[in-house]
C-alpha cells in the first residue's frame, strides 16, 4: 500500500481526486482518502514543534527536541497516520514543495509513520490541478534531503536565537525593575525592527527647510495647464523677483517636443510583488494577501504563491490555461484576445528552482467574494498583461518663456493601449493631456509663488517593510509578512504608516549600545546564506548550528554583563509606550494630558488630569470595552474616544447624543 501525506485536508482531497475516485474515510475524527491501493492522509500544517529539552532556567540554552504540537486536534491526525502507516510499504511526502513543506512531511513520516526516509518519495507540483498532480505522482522524486536539512536548520536556528534573545530581554527587565513582561526578539525580527527604527530616527532628526517654486498657469481648449520654473529657490527674495518679472507678461511657446514612447508590460509576480500590488490597490497587509493567495491556491485556481520566481516557463502550457479562462464569463473576451497573440510572456529577473511565478491555473473558481475575488482578479489580469504588447504613449514637453525665464510642462496621452487594456485599473497610470500648442504661440499666463517645506523620508508601510527585508536578504518569502505582524503584536511598532513606539526605540537603543551583534543585519544575512548553502548541498546542518551556538554564547556573555543597564533602558520605553496609550487628549481646563487611570482603591477606571493635584478635572468611564483615543475634541471641549466601535464624548454632562453615560 502507498501512503501519501499531504499538508492539509483540502489538499489531500485534491490529490486523491486527481488519482481516481476517492472513498472518504475517518479515523480518530481525522479524514483520509482511499483510491485503490493508495491512501492519501493529511497533516494539519506542523504536527511537531521544537521545545527545550531541559528546563529553561537560564540563557543561553541550546538543548532542543521535537515534540507534538500543542494544537489539540493535531494529535488525532498523528494517531491516524500512525495507524495507516502500519500497512504501508511506500511513503510519499506530498506537502508543499519548499523547505517548510519538506519539514512538515519529513517529521510526519519519521515520527508518526516511523518510515525509512531514505526510501521515501517526494511529489513536486506547483498547482493543484488534476494534470499537475497526476504528473507529480507519475514522476516521483527522491526525499529531497538537502531541502529537509535546510528547513530543519532554519527551525533550530530561529528557535535558539529567538527563545534565548527573548529570555534575555525579559530577564533584563525583571533584574532591573522587578517587572515581568514577555519581550520578544529574533534572528530576523530584531534587524527588521532596527531598520524601521533607523527610519524613525531619520524622520525625528529631519529639519524641514523652506523653499519656493514659481509656476505659471494658463488655460486652453478647456485644459488648465501648470508650467514650472525648473529650479527650487532657497530665498524668497529671488522667488519674488522672478514672480514680479513675469507679472502682466505674455508667455511664448519657445520649444515643443513630442515623442512616442513605450511602457513595457509588468513582469510576472513573485510573492513580494503580489503583496506590494495588493497593498497599493486594496490596502491589504502582506500577511492578509499571503493568506488569501494560499486560499486561492488550495482551491486550485492559482499556482503556489510562496514563490520567489518572476518567470513563467514555457512548459506551463499557456494555451491550455488561457483556453480554460475563456470559460469564465468575467474573462472570456480578454482570454480570446490573448489566444491570438504569440503567447510569449514577459519575464522578470528572479528565478526560483522550486516554483514558477504566480499565475492562474485556468480552473474556474466557485463564486469568490471580498478579498479572494480582488486578489484573484489582479492575478488573472496581471497574467493577461504579460502576453500583450507594450502600450504606447505620446510624451509632450513644452517650454514657455515669460520674459527671460523658462517654464516647463509635460503631458502624456496613451495612443495604443497594449497591456494596459488588461491591467489599467491596477497600473495606476493617469493621463495628463496638454492642449494643442504651436511654437511661437503667445499665451495669457498667470504667475504664482508656491511656498513649500522639504519633507522627511516617508515612513515604511507593511508592504515596503517586507520589500526592504527582501532587499537586505533577511527572512524568507514565506515568513517576512509574519515577522512584521509580530512587531505590531509585541508593541514595537504601530500604525499603517509604521511608527516605532518608545518600547521599540528603547529596545533597539539598549541592544545597539550593549550588544550590537544581536541587531546586526550582516550577521542575519550571513546565516541566511549559510542555510542557502545547506539547501544547495554545500554545507552540513550541524556545522551551521554549531557556528550559531558559538556566536550566541559570545553575544549572551556580553549581554549578561550589561543586563541591568539594558533592562532599565527597555523599562523607560515600556513606560513611555504605556503612558502614551493611556492618553486620551488634552484637559480643557489646564491643557495637561488626560489619562486613563485605574483607582487603587476601587479598581475602577476613569479619566484624570496629569496636572493633578493642581488640576482635579476627571471624567468617568464605562468599566467594559476597549477605550481608544480618536484625537478628536467634542464641542464641549472634552476628548472623544472610541468604545466598542462607537465614538463618544467622555463628558457625561455634554448634551451630545453620544455622551458617555456613567
Secondary structure, 3 states (H helix, E strand, C coil): CEEEEECCHHHHHHHHHHHCCCEEEEECCEEEEEECCEEEEECCCCCEEEEECCCCCCCCCCCEEEEECCCCCHHHHHHHHHHHHCCCCEEEECCCCCHHHHHHHHHHHHHHCCCCHHHCEECCCCCCCHHHHHHHHHCCECCCHHHHHHHHHHHHHHHHHHHHHHHHHHHHHHHHHCCCCCCCCCCCHHHHHHHHHHHHHHHHHCCCCEEEEEEEEEEECCEEEEEEECCCECCHHHHHHHHHHHCCCEEEEEEEEEEEEEECCCCCECHHHHHHHHHHHHCCCHHHHHHHHHHHHHHCCECCCCCCCCCCCHHHCHHHHHHHHCCCCCCHHHHHHHHCCCCCCCCCCCCCCCCCCECECCCCCCCCCHHHHHHHHHHHHHHHHCCCCCEEEEEEEEEEEECCEEEEEEEEEEEECCCHHHHHHHHCCCCECCCCCCCCCEEECEEEEEEEECCCCCCCEHHHHHHHHHHHCCCCCCCHHHHHHHHHHCCCEECCECEECHHHHHHHHHHHHHCHHHHCHHHHHHHHHHHHHHHCCCCCHHHHHHHHHHHHHHHHHHHHHCHHHHHHHHHHHHHHHHHHHHEEEECCCCCCEEEEEECCCCCCEEEEECCCCCCCCEEECCCCCCEEEEEEECCCCCEEEEECCEEEECCCCCCCCCECCC
